[in-house]
């Protein structure tokens, strides 16, 4: 019986025909080697090259959620994408590869976008890539377009999007690391991305920074910093920041108790749609 080790040795010696024969036997025996077959037919020795077979086996490997298979399918689809003016068919495969942890898919997506979009500055291209990855991340995050929700795949895409300074990725990563036990709560990471979003002027991220200092999540509890960040959040339009300022003034947290100011902040938050603030106003 042939073995994976035997295939690896033959491949390392560049005995590609014999390596292919070994792989085909392993495949017939039920081994999960579709991805390796796709690579053998598509990207090794010219004497065994058969791109139709390569595409077939790589597609099968995609069905097994092999990250690099999506990367290679994206590469195959680039020419078709360019010919038909539809970059989505290649980009979506690269994005799926990224969601499963393929770093190569991210690099290939960058190169692909750089080749097909030539008439705009590099910064705008980065924005396009970042926003695209974030939009796909949200599909996995919430489950859309017949895609089952997967928070781990969403996080991989948010992280890739964050590398392009995408605000929405910062917001979602801050919230996920603050609350999601499946991914793993990590207050310092939450603070890191909240601060990045705050630098871009986002009130949600500013409020998250305040909440972390308010509760001492991963940092020393600091009510002064919390208050200052809630003020920034409220000034940036965050109804949560407004609500938290209401609680500070109502309960005399860090600031002197002032029910009039508390009511004013609750009113502002309520007008922005904050349900907690609406309930608090009923008690005044």
Secondary structure, 3 states (H helix, E strand, C coil): CCCHHHHHHHHHCCCHHHHHHHHHHHHHCCCCCHHHHHHHHHHCCHHHCCHHHHHHHHHHHHHCCCHHHHHHHHHHHHHHHHHHCCCHHHHHHHHHHHHCCCHHHHHHHHHHHHHHCCCCCHHHHHHHHHHHHHHHHHHHHHCCCCCCCCHHHHHHHHHHHHCCCCHHHHHHHHHHHHHCCCCCCCHHHHHHHHHHHHHCCCHHHHHHHHHHHHHCCCCCCCHHHHHHHHHHHHHCCCHHHHHHHHHHHHHCCCCCCCHHHHHHHHHHHHHCCCHHHHHHHHCC
